[in-house]
Structures are given as C-alpha cells and as structure tokens.
C-alpha cells in the first residue's frame, strides 16, 4: 500500500510538470510551427512530453503529441532528448523511480 501511495504522489508530480509543459507548448505553437528544428527554449517541454509519452502508453493525448513531435523533428528525436539531457529533471526522476517501484510489485 505504501508503494502505491508513493507511486501516485510521483505521478501527480509528473502530470503537474507535464501540464505546465503543455501550456508552454500551446502558448508557443506559432514558434514551433515556424521553426524546422526545436527551438532551444522549448527543448525541455518538448523532450519531457516525448519522454513521458513513451513511458505512459495509457495517455493517448501524450502519445499524439509525441507522434506529432517525432514527425516534425524526426524519429531519432526521442533519443536526442535523452542524449541532450533536455528532459525536465523531475519528470525523468519520477518516471524512473516509479518504473523501479512497479518492477518490485
């Protein structure tokens, strides 16, 4: 039961960060559409969404965003997100921690 509570708290934090990322991306949609490459100031929100979507297949909205970004920036973009270390640190930390907790259960 304790593991479930810790997992739920971690996921709430992840979704809060992703919510801010999505709000940022929505506000900057014109910049995204105008640039062929991901703008530097949007790499963290874009990479965080792409990374989280790969870890949360039960979230069709995130998967749709991930697919749109991969279509725009290339299929290798998800690997570049990890290489560039652009994923929001709380998202990366909580997703990895929660994955380890799930493996234990």
N, C-alpha and C positions, 0 to 999 in steps of 0.2 A: 504494500500500500504506500509506503514512504517513497519508493521508487516512482510510482505513478504520480504522486504529488510533485516530486522534483521534475519529472518529465513534463508535466502540464505547465508548471511555472516557467520552465525553459522555453516551451513552445509559445507561451503567451509573450514572452520577451522577444522571441524571433518574429512573431507576427506583428508586434508593435514596431519593430525596426523595419520590417518589410512594408508596413503601411506607410511609414514616412518615406521610404524609398519610392514607392508607387506614387505618392503625392508629388514628390520631387520630379519624377519622370513625366507625370501628367502636366505639370507646370512648364516643363522644358521640352514638350513634344515638338515644337517648331524647330528647336535647335537640333534635336535628334533627327528629324526629317531632313534638315538642311545639310547635314554632315554625313559623309560617306563612312568615316571612322567614328568610333565612340569618343565623344569629347572627354577630355581629361577630368573635368569637374563632374562628369556623370558616370565615370567608371565604377565607383563604389556602389551606387544604387543599381546600375545595370548588372554588374557582376554578382551582387548579392541576390538579386532576383533570379538570375540564371542558375546560380549555385543552389539556392533553396528549392527551386522548382525541380531540380534533378533529385533532390532528397525527399520531396513531398509530392509523390505522384498522384495523391488523392486530391490535389488542388488544381482543378482544370484551368482556373484563371492564371495561375502562375505558369503552368505548362504552356498556355497560349502565349504569354509574354515571352517566355524562354524561346519558343519556336520563332516568334517574330524577330527577336534579337539575333538568334543564330542565322536566320535567313538574311538579315541585314548585314551583320558583321562577319559571317562565315561560320561554318560548322566547328572550326577549331577555336572559336572564341571562348567556349567554356573552359578549355584547357588553359588558354591565355589568362583567364580570370584568376585561376589558381596560381599560375606562374608569376603573374604581375602582383600577386598578393593584394588584389583590389576588393576582395570580399569584406564586407563590414565585419570587424573582429568579433562582435557579439553574435552575429549570425553564424559565423564559422565555428566559434567556440561552442555555442549551444547545440548546433546541429551535430557536431562531432561527439559532444558529451552525451546527447540524447541517443545517438546511434549506439554508443558503447553500452548505455543503460538498457536499450532494447535488446542487445545481443545477450546480456546477462539474464534477462527474464525468460 
